[in-house]
């Protein structure tokens, strides 16, 4: 069983991946997690410089599969190379997922769509955005992908009035809104799109729907979905890595890839590393909520006609797919 979970940042993808992992761990001793392949090599603390290189050097919205390199496909092939059930979570590169789903051998692709204002509000409180990767997430500098978003979306079915407004997006809020709009549009308008689209606000009531492909009932779960979302999200303390130690050779390859990434050598010089990590249940699972640093609880997010227009177009497409 291979699952793919996608959605823009701040859309609940981590909670869904954790919930599905707990479900699979009711039936299997171990589950393999690919946490965020265009940024992380493992769930906790190691960057994937190979994944980052693919992300910043590849088209955000490829028209055909030949726009992605063979090495890019091999990178995703390795994520499916596990004897355990696998869950891959992506919040970046969603415009490529129609080509990468098959490479991941995903049996089910679940896409989560959160209301634009909910995403923007959360981004402001978390103090990050959708079009940059920088400190503290990526401490070695700031990677700005805004121009890449604007380079490749022309083949998407963007209404004329929205396309005209997109070109004038200037503020961080407007750019985040455009990124949210374009990647959701790329997923929702694809003929080979997700098997399941779930609105963020309806995740709790869709527990049974999320579990159905796994053949598991919500009544068999040790926790409800509500128990692992929002401020109650556990810090993955219910799971532990099956092997927390990396091989010496893999450490050497990781150091090499970091050097190649920062010196901007050709992508072909990057070495293939082990991606993702298998986990099993803690014998004595704790239930302490995550401790997070203080952030503003409210924002002064503006509601504009432009943002309303983007939001209504995407949510309307979600309604059509669900009805």
C-alpha distance (Angstrom), angle and dihedral (degrees) to the residues before:
residue distance angle dihedral
X1 . . .
X2 3.80 . .
X3 3.79 120.2 .
X4 3.81 130.4 -170.4
X5 3.82 118.5 -157.6
X6 3.81 118.5 -170.9
X7 3.79 139.3 170.9
X8 3.78 136.6 126.5
X9 3.78 118.8 -78.2
X10 3.82 113.8 -72.0
X11 3.81 92.7 27.1
X12 3.80 100.8 112.9
X13 3.81 98.4 -98.1
X14 3.81 93.7 135.0
X15 3.80 91.5 52.9
X16 3.81 91.2 48.9
X17 3.81 92.7 48.3
X18 3.80 90.6 49.1
X19 3.81 92.4 47.2
X20 3.80 92.9 49.4
X21 3.81 90.7 45.7
X22 3.80 90.3 53.8
X23 3.80 88.5 49.0
X24 3.80 93.8 51.7
X25 3.80 90.6 45.5
X26 3.81 88.2 61.8
X27 3.82 87.0 68.0
X28 3.82 104.6 24.1
X29 3.81 130.8 49.5
X30 3.83 92.8 -135.7
X31 3.80 138.7 20.8
X32 3.80 126.9 -163.9
X33 3.81 116.3 -132.9
X34 3.78 126.2 -161.9
X35 3.77 98.1 -167.2
X36 3.81 104.6 -170.4
X37 3.82 111.1 -25.3
X38 3.81 97.7 -166.4
X39 3.80 90.3 58.9
X40 3.80 113.9 12.0
X41 3.79 131.4 54.6
X42 3.81 91.9 -168.8
X43 3.79 135.4 11.6
X44 3.77 95.0 -99.2
X45 3.74 128.4 41.0
X46 3.82 111.1 -27.0
X47 3.77 125.3 101.9
X48 3.77 121.6 -142.5
X49 3.77 101.6 -133.9
X50 3.79 89.2 179.0
X51 3.80 89.7 55.0
X52 3.80 92.1 45.7
X53 3.80 90.9 51.7
X54 3.81 91.5 51.8
X55 3.80 90.3 47.3
X56 3.79 97.8 52.0
X57 3.81 96.2 39.0
X58 3.83 99.9 45.6
X59 3.79 131.1 78.8
X60 3.81 112.2 -90.8
X61 3.81 91.6 -145.3
X62 3.82 108.8 25.5
X63 3.79 116.2 -167.6
X64 3.80 95.0 -153.0
X65 3.79 135.9 12.7
X66 3.82 93.2 -104.9
X67 3.81 89.8 72.1
X68 3.80 88.3 72.6
X69 3.79 117.1 70.7
X70 3.77 124.4 -117.2
X71 3.81 88.4 -116.6
X72 3.82 88.7 55.2
X73 3.82 90.0 55.0
X74 3.79 92.3 45.9
X75 3.80 89.0 53.3
X76 3.79 89.7 58.7
X77 3.80 92.8 40.8
X78 3.81 89.0 61.4
X79 3.82 90.0 57.3
X80 3.79 89.6 63.7
X81 3.80 92.8 47.0
X82 3.80 97.4 101.8
X83 3.78 133.2 109.0
X84 3.82 88.6 -141.9
X85 3.81 128.8 77.0
X86 3.80 107.0 -84.6
X87 3.81 133.6 -145.4
X88 3.80 118.6 -170.3
X89 3.81 118.5 -167.5
X90 3.82 119.7 -162.9
X91 3.80 129.0 180.0
X92 3.81 93.7 159.9
X93 3.80 130.6 60.6
X94 3.81 93.0 22.5
X95 3.80 91.3 151.7
X96 3.82 87.0 68.0
X97 3.80 97.5 49.1
X98 3.80 96.0 94.8
X99 3.82 87.5 65.5
X100 3.80 96.9 37.0
X101 3.80 98.8 47.5
X102 3.80 92.3 78.2
X103 3.80 91.5 45.4
X104 3.80 88.6 54.4
X105 3.81 87.9 50.7
X106 3.81 87.1 -131.1
X107 3.79 112.3 -174.9
X108 3.80 90.7 -168.3
X109 3.81 129.9 20.4
X110 3.82 113.8 -158.9
X111 3.81 118.0 -168.7
X112 3.79 121.1 -168.6
X113 3.79 121.7 -156.6
X114 3.78 120.0 -164.4
X115 3.79 123.5 -167.6
X116 3.82 109.1 -91.6
X117 3.79 94.0 -122.3
X118 3.79 91.0 51.3
X119 3.82 90.1 53.0
X120 3.81 93.7 45.9
X121 3.79 92.3 47.4
X122 3.81 91.6 50.3
X123 3.81 92.3 46.1
X124 3.79 90.6 53.1
X125 3.79 92.6 49.4
X126 3.81 91.6 45.7
X127 3.83 90.0 46.7
X128 3.79 98.4 -131.7
X129 3.78 138.6 96.6
X130 3.80 143.5 -142.5
X131 3.80 100.6 -115.0
X132 3.81 101.3 51.1
X133 3.77 135.6 56.9
X134 3.77 110.5 -158.9
X135 3.80 146.3 123.6
X136 2.95 130.5 3.6
X137 3.84 91.8 18.5
X138 3.79 94.1 41.3
X139 3.81 106.2 20.9
X140 3.81 98.6 -172.3
X141 3.79 98.8 76.4
X142 3.77 140.0 -57.5
X143 3.81 122.6 -64.4
X144 3.81 110.3 -159.5
X145 3.82 113.0 -163.7
X146 3.82 98.5 171.9
X147 3.80 95.1 110.1
X148 3.82 90.4 49.5
X149 3.79 90.4 56.5
X150 3.80 89.5 53.1
X151 3.81 94.5 45.3
X152 3.78 99.4 62.7
X153 3.78 113.3 30.2
X154 3.81 98.1 85.6
X155 3.81 94.2 103.4
X156 3.81 92.8 54.5
X157 3.83 117.7 101.5
X158 3.81 94.8 -106.0
X159 3.84 112.7 163.6
X160 3.80 112.3 -116.2
X161 3.80 95.5 -116.2
X162 3.80 92.0 50.6
X163 3.81 92.5 46.6
X164 3.78 90.4 53.6
X165 3.80 91.3 51.6
X166 3.82 93.3 45.9
X167 3.80 90.4 63.7
X168 3.79 89.7 60.6
X169 3.81 97.2 50.2
X170 3.80 106.3 129.3
X171 3.80 112.4 150.0
X172 3.80 124.0 76.0
X173 3.81 89.9 -112.7
X174 3.81 91.9 52.8
X175 3.80 92.6 46.6
X176 3.81 91.6 49.4
X177 3.80 89.1 49.6
X178 3.82 91.8 51.1
X179 3.82 91.9 48.9
X180 3.82 90.5 48.9
X181 3.80 89.9 49.1
X182 3.80 98.2 46.6
X183 3.80 98.6 47.0
X184 3.81 92.5 45.5
X185 3.80 89.7 47.1
X186 3.82 91.0 50.4
X187 3.81 90.9 53.4
X188 3.81 98.8 40.2
X189 3.81 96.4 44.9
X190 3.81 95.8 48.2
X191 3.81 118.7 109.3
X192 3.81 87.2 -143.1
X193 3.78 94.6 45.8
X194 3.80 132.1 138.3
X195 3.78 124.9 -43.3
X196 3.79 90.8 -137.4
X197 3.82 131.2 27.7
X198 3.80 115.3 -168.1
X199 3.82 125.6 -177.2
X200 3.79 111.1 -130.2
X201 3.80 92.8 -126.8
X202 3.81 90.3 56.8
X203 3.81 98.7 48.0
X204 3.81 94.0 105.2
X205 3.80 93.3 53.6
X206 3.82 90.8 45.2
X207 3.81 95.9 61.8
X208 3.80 91.9 114.0
X209 3.81 91.3 47.7
X210 3.81 92.1 51.3
X211 3.80 91.8 49.1
X212 3.81 97.5 42.9
X213 3.85 96.3 86.7
X214 3.82 87.8 52.6
X215 3.81 93.7 52.9
X216 3.81 90.9 -124.4
X217 3.80 128.0 129.7
X218 3.81 122.2 -135.0
X219 3.81 87.8 -125.9
X220 3.82 88.8 62.5
X221 3.81 92.8 57.3
X222 3.83 119.9 102.9
X223 3.82 89.8 -140.4
X224 3.79 136.4 22.4
X225 3.78 121.3 -119.2
X226 3.80 89.6 -107.3
X227 3.81 88.9 62.6
X228 3.81 93.3 64.2
X229 3.78 104.8 41.6
X230 3.78 137.7 82.0
X231 3.80 117.6 -2.2
X232 3.82 90.1 -12.6
X233 3.80 94.1 61.6
X234 3.80 108.7 131.6
X235 3.76 117.7 -131.2
X236 3.81 90.7 -115.4
X237 3.80 86.1 -86.2
X238 3.79 90.2 140.0
X239 3.81 89.4 68.0
X240 3.78 133.9 51.7
X241 3.80 130.1 -163.6
X242 3.78 113.0 -98.0
X243 3.80 88.8 -142.2
X244 3.80 115.9 16.3
X245 3.82 93.6 177.3
X246 3.78 122.9 82.3
X247 3.76 123.0 -147.1
X248 3.79 117.1 -102.2
X249 3.81 91.2 -118.3
X250 3.80 91.2 53.0
X251 3.82 90.2 50.6
X252 3.80 89.6 53.5
X253 3.81 91.5 50.0
X254 3.80 90.3 49.1
X255 3.81 91.4 52.8
X256 3.81 90.0 48.7
X257 3.81 92.3 50.1
X258 3.79 91.4 50.2
X259 3.80 89.7 53.1
X260 3.80 92.5 47.1
X261 3.80 91.4 48.4
X262 3.78 96.1 52.5
X263 3.79 94.5 42.6
X264 3.82 90.0 49.2
X265 3.78 95.5 -129.1
X266 3.82 116.3 167.3
X267 3.78 116.2 -69.6
X268 3.80 90.8 -118.9
X269 3.80 89.0 71.4
X270 3.80 92.3 63.3
X271 3.81 114.0 106.4
X272 3.80 123.7 -131.7
X273 3.80 112.3 -107.3
X274 3.78 135.2 -173.1
X275 3.81 108.1 -88.8
X276 3.80 127.6 -151.6
X277 3.77 129.6 -1.8
X278 3.79 137.2 -107.3
X279 3.80 118.2 -126.3
X280 3.79 138.2 -170.4
X281 3.79 133.2 -165.5
X282 3.77 120.9 -80.2
X283 3.79 110.9 -111.9
X284 3.79 89.6 -133.4
X285 3.78 105.4 29.6
X286 3.79 114.7 -158.1
X287 3.76 124.5 -150.5
X288 3.77 104.1 -153.1
X289 3.80 113.7 141.4
X290 3.77 120.1 -120.8
X291 3.77 115.7 -88.4
X292 3.79 108.9 -134.8
X293 3.76 132.6 -177.4
X294 3.77 118.2 -100.6
X295 3.79 113.8 -85.1
X296 3.79 132.2 171.3
X297 3.80 110.6 -80.0
X298 3.79 93.0 -153.3
X299 3.76 133.3 37.3
X300 3.77 134.7 -157.6
X301 3.80 92.4 -128.9
X302 3.81 111.8 167.9
X303 3.80 120.0 -130.9
X304 3.79 109.1 -144.3
X305 3.79 136.3 173.7
X306 3.83 89.2 -111.6
X307 3.82 93.4 54.5
X308 3.80 91.1 43.7
X309 3.79 89.6 52.6
X310 3.82 93.6 51.8
X311 3.79 91.8 45.5
X312 3.79 95.4 48.5
X313 3.81 93.4 48.3
X314 3.82 94.3 53.7
X315 3.80 96.4 40.1
X316 3.80 89.0 48.5
X317 3.81 89.8 55.1
X318 3.81 89.9 49.6
X319 3.80 90.9 52.6
X320 3.82 90.6 50.5
X321 3.80 92.0 51.6
X322 3.80 92.7 48.2
X323 3.82 95.8 47.2
